Amino acid sequence: MNLIDLGLTNEITEYLTDNNLYDLTVGRVTQEHRERYIISTGDNEYEAEITGNLREQEHSQTTEAEKRKKDREFGRMYKNVMKEKK
């Protein structure tokens, strides 16, 4: 599998070129196992995990997204209950 198969686009390639990011390796997360990830560069696969501040940031974003989802679900349930009472 190569990077194009993994979703590399001309837009991403142009961004890397425009910002002189030649020394970076492009990869894509292909699998997630709890807090561990498999990243493919097309040629190789690497195991990775998020640590430190990034891990806390990811957790808080997930928590906020979950809160918003629960609020939306509660709002829909509340509207349905109110409709039934009429």
VENGIPE-V522138 format. One record per backbone hydrogen bond with DSSP energy under -0.5 kcal/mol. CO is the residue of the C=O (numbers start at 1). NH is the residue of the N-H. E is the energy in kcal/mol with one decimal. If there is no record, write none. Layout:
BEGIN
{{CO	NH	E} {CO	NH	E}}
END
This chain:
BEGIN
{{2	6	-1.3} {3	8	-2.8} {4	7	-1.2} {9	13	-2.1} {10	14	-2.9} {11	15	-2.1} {12	16	-2.4} {13	17	-2.2} {14	18	-3.4} {15	19	-1.6} {16	21	-2.8} {17	20	-1.7} {21	24	-1.4} {24	26	-0.5} {28	40	-2.8} {31	38	-2.2} {33	35	-0.5} {33	36	-2.5} {35	50	-0.7} {36	33	-3.5} {37	39	-0.5} {37	48	-2.5} {38	30	-3.0} {38	31	-1.3} {39	46	-2.8} {40	28	-2.2} {44	41	-2.8} {44	42	-0.5} {46	39	-3.2} {48	37	-3.1} {51	54	-0.9} {51	55	-0.9} {52	56	-1.8} {53	57	-2.7} {54	58	-2.6} {55	59	-2.4} {56	60	-2.5} {57	61	-2.3} {58	62	-2.5} {59	63	-2.5} {60	64	-2.4} {61	65	-2.6} {62	66	-2.7} {63	67	-2.3} {64	68	-2.5} {65	69	-2.4} {66	70	-2.5} {67	71	-2.5} {68	72	-2.3} {69	73	-2.5} {70	74	-2.7} {71	75	-2.4} {72	76	-2.3} {73	77	-2.4} {74	78	-2.8} {75	79	-2.3} {76	80	-2.3} {77	81	-2.4} {78	82	-2.6} {79	83	-2.2} {80	84	-2.1} {81	85	-1.6} {82	86	-0.9} {83	86	-0.7}}
END
